[in-house]
């Protein structure tokens, strides 16, 4: 799967852009991500974890969680 990142101005009509892109052949989905909104990053992390569980990739999930916990502890 490949991703396309589009940077927009604050005045861009994201709904219209999303609809237009979805009409293109070969486009499965379009997600609007606000990089200033931390919830978007959290949503991406949960989606990644969900995909790892579906594939049975439990070791990577555990390693990712361990990395997060050790990075947070090392900052204290």
MODELLER restraints for C-alpha pairs under 7 A, 6 or more apart:
rsr = mdl.restraints
at = mdl.atoms
rsr.add(forms.Gaussian(group=physical.xy_distance, feature=features.Distance(at['CA:18:A'], at['CA:30:A']), mean=6.18, stdev=0.5))
rsr.add(forms.Gaussian(group=physical.xy_distance, feature=features.Distance(at['CA:22:A'], at['CA:29:A']), mean=6.52, stdev=0.5))
rsr.add(forms.Gaussian(group=physical.xy_distance, feature=features.Distance(at['CA:22:A'], at['CA:30:A']), mean=6.63, stdev=0.5))
rsr.add(forms.Gaussian(group=physical.xy_distance, feature=features.Distance(at['CA:33:A'], at['CA:40:A']), mean=5.84, stdev=0.5))
rsr.add(forms.Gaussian(group=physical.xy_distance, feature=features.Distance(at['CA:34:A'], at['CA:40:A']), mean=6.41, stdev=0.5))
rsr.add(forms.Gaussian(group=physical.xy_distance, feature=features.Distance(at['CA:49:A'], at['CA:61:A']), mean=6.39, stdev=0.5))
rsr.add(forms.Gaussian(group=physical.xy_distance, feature=features.Distance(at['CA:52:A'], at['CA:58:A']), mean=6.79, stdev=0.5))
rsr.add(forms.Gaussian(group=physical.xy_distance, feature=features.Distance(at['CA:52:A'], at['CA:61:A']), mean=6.77, stdev=0.5))
